[in-house]
Amino acid sequence: MEFKKVLKTDSITAGIIGGLILPGISLFIFLYLLKGNFLIFNKPGIPYLVAIALNLFMIRYCFKQGQDKTGTGMILVTFIFTAAVFLLKLQPIR
């Protein structure tokens, strides 16, 4: 019974936690299990793009279910994650 209540909670905190789970799992798979050797067309940013795309699908699902606060928390995490990837990984260091 309690697990169903957790899934139906509409809060920004739930969105932040949910927004961290899927990118964390995908980055664990790409960077640790595949040892960072996963390149598609010599593009090193593909694992990060997959992590962001997973979050975008979850955001869409949350807004369709009427969980606006949860979707907002996921948007916050996705925006921060995207900015961090762009600034730290994809930009060449000068």
WOPEZI-V39999 format. One record per residue. N is the residue number from 1. RES is the residue in one letter. OMEGA is omega in radians with two decimals (* if undefined). D_LAST is the distance of its C-alpha to the last C-alpha in whole Angstrom. Layout:
[[N & RES & OMEGA & D_LAST] [N & RES & OMEGA & D_LAST]]
//
This chain:
[[1 & M & -3.07 & 54] [2 & E & -3.11 & 51] [3 & F & 3.10 & 49] [4 & K & 3.10 & 50] [5 & K & 3.13 & 49] [6 & V & -3.14 & 46] [7 & L & -3.09 & 45] [8 & K & 3.14 & 47] [9 & T & 3.12 & 45] [10 & D & 3.13 & 43] [11 & S & 3.13 & 41] [12 & I & 3.11 & 37] [13 & T & 3.10 & 37] [14 & A & 3.10 & 38] [15 & G & 3.12 & 36] [16 & I & 3.12 & 33] [17 & I & 3.11 & 34] [18 & G & 3.13 & 35] [19 & G & 3.11 & 32] [20 & L & -3.03 & 30] [21 & I & -3.06 & 32] [22 & L & 3.06 & 32] [23 & P & 3.10 & 28] [24 & G & 3.12 & 28] [25 & I & -3.10 & 31] [26 & S & 3.10 & 29] [27 & L & 3.06 & 26] [28 & F & 3.14 & 28] [29 & I & -3.06 & 30] [30 & F & -2.99 & 27] [31 & L & -3.07 & 24] [32 & Y & -3.14 & 27] [33 & L & 3.12 & 30] [34 & L & 3.06 & 29] [35 & K & 3.09 & 26] [36 & G & -3.11 & 23] [37 & N & -3.09 & 24] [38 & F & 3.11 & 25] [39 & L & 3.03 & 23] [40 & I & -3.12 & 25] [41 & F & 3.14 & 24] [42 & N & 3.12 & 21] [43 & K & -3.10 & 20] [44 & P & -3.10 & 18] [45 & G & -3.09 & 19] [46 & I & 3.11 & 23] [47 & P & 3.12 & 24] [48 & Y & 3.10 & 22] [49 & L & 3.09 & 24] [50 & V & 3.13 & 27] [51 & A & 3.13 & 27] [52 & I & 3.14 & 26] [53 & A & 3.09 & 29] [54 & L & 3.11 & 31] [55 & N & -3.14 & 31] [56 & L & 3.07 & 31] [57 & F & 3.11 & 35] [58 & M & 3.09 & 36] [59 & I & 3.13 & 35] [60 & R & 3.12 & 37] [61 & Y & -3.13 & 40] [62 & C & -3.13 & 40] [63 & F & 3.07 & 40] [64 & K & 3.14 & 43] [65 & Q & 3.13 & 45] [66 & G & 3.13 & 45] [67 & Q & -3.04 & 43] [68 & D & -3.12 & 41] [69 & K & 3.10 & 39] [70 & T & 3.08 & 38] [71 & G & 3.11 & 36] [72 & T & 3.08 & 35] [73 & G & 3.10 & 34] [74 & M & 3.08 & 32] [75 & I & 3.12 & 30] [76 & L & -3.14 & 29] [77 & V & -3.12 & 27] [78 & T & 3.12 & 26] [79 & F & 3.14 & 24] [80 & I & 3.13 & 23] [81 & F & 3.14 & 22] [82 & T & 3.12 & 21] [83 & A & 3.14 & 18] [84 & A & 3.12 & 17] [85 & V & -3.11 & 17] [86 & F & -3.07 & 15] [87 & L & -3.02 & 12] [88 & L & -3.03 & 12] [89 & K & -2.97 & 13] [90 & L & 3.11 & 12] [91 & Q & 3.09 & 9] [92 & P & 3.11 & 6] [93 & I & -3.10 & 4] [94 & R & * & 0]]
//
